[in-house]
């Protein structure tokens, strides 16, 4: 399965500005699925030694080039008009189905199958991880796995992305003990995380999309992309777009996705903020002081078609910025610093706190990282 995505030049490490490209037509797919190779993951290679099968899913971060809040809905979410764009800051998810072949393929064994999530300690673990929740939802829908692992991770106020869920979490029995039983049927999610977390760049939603795409194939569920997007919308408002990728217009909660043309490339400096900003807090701040918008995304859509970085910079728009800046005034200072340093335009990614900056070309983007105080490009 191969879909469109942006290409990327990653010159710096996480929590530093990253130079990325977006809007290319001949770039890396937003979600690409392929068999793993032994050198790709020592942990999944160990699992494959037990006669398992494995797939590698690569999924990118997203930016919001345009975001208008039309008002609060009765269900606690907000009606939005937004323009999504993927950039290739990539998370890798490797999914493996392991256990004795006879058990692994037997229907009873599949129904009792358990899940393991392998990732770095700083990443949300187990039932708090959106990729893990996505696996539970897919399993519950298709009859794969233990039904006692049901998930309920919806944010009570809606508009949850990047795993920023504050509702109930699944009641999942710890499964570390299964590591000693190599005959047990289980699915392993091995997550290599590069997308900044809680940054407004759909880090958690991207991982949920990767889990749905990969496990749908690994488990042979046979769901269509439309069905996966519908399931993804239950997990977070950004998940349907992360399944689609590329460039798209989002309406409703942001879950109604229409692909749009982007000729690109466009060059960005992405400066993640180490302090998270809650989706719930930003939307509550907007509820207190915001006014439903009526802005049109036409200027952004035209700029994406015309490959004009100046036109794109002039049309960037996010009506959540005022709420985010009220909660975190230093974000406004950071935006001003980027503009003073030569960025053509700066717009908050989703609800923030990341402020991506568009530059004229790769050289300009590289120079920008050297002019902003306390920022340097990696060698």
Order of alpha helices (4+ residues) and beta strands (2+ residues): beta-beta-alpha-beta-beta-alpha-alpha-beta-alpha-beta-alpha-alpha-alpha-beta-beta-beta-alpha-alpha-alpha-beta-alpha-alpha-beta-beta-alpha
